[in-house]
């Protein structure tokens, strides 16, 4: 029997990355925009929150991996200590922090990146605060070790 080769390719040739990125982002109904909002607050609500919601399953998986690489100490902690662990991991571990930032920045459009790079210091702070709060709010998903896939 002969092997069949299947070649997959997109039929459109134009790069529509900005619209593709915006299209896959979930809508966040609670978010509002006002003319008086700062650039950072508007960016947080219109860009960061939807990207975080989109990336949430990956964020949970990445944090589980972070826990596992540190011998699972997290699982033995009290709830209060687990919340502290989440916060300190994203504040003190620069390598992990940069990895998480990359997961989010990779979903920016070029226009959004232009805004981000002008305000990167304050937006990085907002970004990490959102990630910390999101993980803390879902700590129950982090309380048991992941099952190993064989």
C-alpha positions in Angstrom: 0.0 0.0 0.0 1.3 3.5 -0.9 1.5 6.3 1.6 -0.7 9.3 1.0 0.6 12.8 1.6 -1.7 15.6 2.7 -0.6 19.1 2.3 -2.5 21.8 4.2 -2.2 25.4 3.4 -4.3 28.6 3.9 -6.1 29.8 0.9 -5.7 33.4 1.8 -2.3 35.0 1.1 -2.8 38.3 3.0 -1.6 38.4 6.6 -4.6 39.3 8.7 -2.8 38.8 12.1 -4.3 41.9 13.9 -7.9 40.9 13.0 -7.2 37.2 13.7 -5.8 38.1 17.2 -8.7 40.4 18.0 -11.3 37.9 16.7 -10.2 35.0 19.0 -10.2 37.2 22.2 -13.2 36.6 24.4 -15.5 39.4 25.2 -15.5 40.7 28.7 -19.0 42.1 29.5 -18.1 43.9 32.7 -15.5 46.0 31.2 -16.4 49.6 30.5 -14.5 52.5 28.8 -14.8 56.1 29.6 -13.2 59.2 27.9 -11.6 60.0 31.3 -9.7 56.7 31.5 -5.9 56.7 31.4 -4.2 55.0 28.6 -3.0 52.3 31.0 -6.5 51.6 32.3 -8.0 51.5 28.8 -5.2 49.1 27.7 -5.7 46.9 30.8 -9.5 46.7 30.1 -9.4 46.4 26.3 -6.3 44.4 25.7 -4.9 42.7 28.9 -8.1 41.3 30.4 -9.3 39.6 27.2 -5.8 38.2 26.5 -5.6 36.9 30.1 -9.0 35.3 29.8 -8.0 33.7 26.5 -4.7 32.4 27.9 -6.2 31.3 31.3 -6.0 27.5 30.6 -2.3 27.8 29.5 -1.6 30.1 32.5 -3.0 27.4 34.9 -0.9 24.7 33.2 2.3 26.9 33.2 1.8 27.6 36.9 1.3 23.8 37.6 4.6 23.2 35.8 6.3 25.9 37.9 5.0 24.1 41.0 6.2 20.7 39.8 9.7 22.0 38.9 10.0 23.2 42.5 9.4 19.8 44.0 5.6 20.4 44.7 6.2 22.3 47.9 3.2 24.4 47.0 0.8 21.4 47.7 1.8 21.2 51.3 1.2 24.9 52.1 -1.8 26.4 53.9 -4.2 28.4 51.8 -2.6 31.7 53.0 0.9 30.5 52.2 -0.3 29.3 48.7 -1.6 32.8 47.9 1.8 34.2 49.1 3.6 31.7 47.0 1.7 32.7 43.8 2.5 36.3 44.5 6.1 35.9 45.3 6.7 33.6 42.3 5.5 36.3 39.9 7.3 39.1 41.7 10.6 37.6 42.7 11.3 35.0 40.0 12.3 37.2 37.0 12.7 34.3 34.6 9.2 33.0 35.3 7.7 36.5 35.3 9.3 37.2 31.8 7.9 33.9 30.5 4.4 34.8 31.6 4.8 38.3 30.2 5.8 36.7 26.9 2.7 34.5 26.8 0.6 37.7 27.0 2.7 40.1 24.8 2.7 37.5 22.1 -1.0 38.1 21.7 -0.7 41.9 21.1 -1.3 43.4 17.8 1.5 45.6 16.4 -0.5 48.7 17.3 -1.1 47.4 20.9 2.6 46.7 21.2 3.3 50.3 20.2 1.2 51.5 23.1 2.7 48.9 25.4 6.3 49.9 24.7 5.6 53.5 25.5 4.0 52.6 28.9 5.8 49.2 29.5 6.8 49.9 33.1 3.3 50.7 34.4 1.6 48.1 32.1 4.0 45.4 33.2 2.9 46.1 36.8 -0.8 46.0 35.8 -0.2 42.8 33.9 1.5 41.0 36.7 -1.2 42.2 39.2 -3.9 40.8 36.9 -2.1 37.5 36.6 -1.5 37.2 40.4 -5.2 38.0 41.1 -6.3 35.5 38.4 -4.2 32.7 39.8 -5.2 33.5 43.4 -8.9 33.4 42.4 -8.3 30.0 40.9 -6.1 28.5 43.6 -8.4 25.5 43.9 -7.3 24.5 40.4 -3.7 24.5 41.6 -4.2 22.5 44.9 -3.8 19.0 43.4 -0.8 17.8 41.4 -1.5 17.3 37.7 -1.9 13.7 36.5 1.1 12.6 34.4 0.2 11.9 30.8 1.8 8.7 29.6 
